[in-house]
Amino acid sequence: MRTITLAAADGGAALLTLGIALYAAIILICVGLCVHGLAHHRRQLVMGSAAAVVTLSVAGVVVAVLSSSG
């Protein structure tokens, strides 16, 4: 009987996947806060969470471009 390895990966790939999932979760939480603030007419909460979403999105694009070029 032979042992067949279907997939082999180092810990770096798992950490990268976990990091991307956490990053997406933070963006979704900020979007949820923005929607909640809109529903309850809380302007500061809306502006703060919208700024966080924009900042995280731009940072994600910058990191993706830098990682693909290097």
C-alpha positions as CSV (number, residue, x, y, z in Angstrom):
1,M,0.0,0.0,0.0
2,R,1.3,3.5,-1.0
3,T,0.8,6.7,0.8
4,I,-0.2,9.5,-1.6
5,T,0.1,13.1,-0.6
6,L,-2.8,15.1,-2.1
7,A,-1.7,18.5,-1.0
8,A,1.3,19.8,0.8
9,A,1.6,23.4,2.0
10,D,3.7,25.3,4.4
11,G,2.3,27.4,7.2
12,G,2.7,30.6,5.3
13,A,-0.1,29.8,2.9
14,A,-2.5,29.0,5.8
15,L,-1.6,32.3,7.5
16,L,-2.1,34.2,4.3
17,T,-5.5,32.7,3.9
18,L,-6.4,33.5,7.5
19,G,-5.2,37.1,7.0
20,I,-7.3,37.6,3.9
21,A,-10.4,36.2,5.6
22,L,-9.8,38.5,8.6
23,Y,-9.3,41.5,6.3
24,A,-12.5,40.8,4.5
25,A,-14.4,40.3,7.8
26,I,-13.2,43.7,9.0
27,I,-14.4,45.4,5.9
28,L,-17.8,43.7,6.1
29,I,-18.1,44.8,9.8
30,C,-17.3,48.4,8.8
31,V,-20.0,48.2,6.1
32,G,-22.4,46.9,8.6
33,L,-21.6,49.7,11.0
34,C,-22.2,52.2,8.2
35,V,-25.6,50.7,7.3
36,H,-26.5,50.7,11.0
37,G,-25.5,54.3,11.4
38,L,-27.5,55.3,8.3
39,A,-30.6,53.6,9.8
40,H,-30.2,55.4,13.1
41,H,-29.1,58.8,11.7
42,R,-25.7,58.7,13.3
43,R,-23.6,60.8,11.1
44,Q,-20.2,60.4,12.9
45,L,-20.5,56.6,12.9
46,V,-21.4,56.6,9.2
47,M,-18.5,58.9,8.2
48,G,-16.0,57.0,10.4
49,S,-17.0,53.5,9.1
50,A,-17.1,54.7,5.5
51,A,-13.6,56.2,5.9
52,A,-12.4,52.9,7.3
53,V,-13.9,50.9,4.4
54,V,-12.3,53.2,1.8
55,T,-8.9,53.1,3.6
56,L,-8.9,49.3,3.9
57,S,-10.0,48.9,0.3
58,V,-7.3,51.3,-1.0
59,A,-4.7,49.6,1.2
60,G,-5.7,46.2,-0.2
61,V,-5.3,47.4,-3.8
62,V,-1.9,48.8,-3.0
63,V,-0.7,45.6,-1.3
64,A,-2.0,43.5,-4.2
65,V,-0.2,45.7,-6.8
66,L,3.0,45.7,-4.8
67,S,2.9,41.9,-4.2
68,S,2.3,41.2,-7.9
69,S,5.1,43.5,-9.1
70,G,7.7,42.3,-6.7
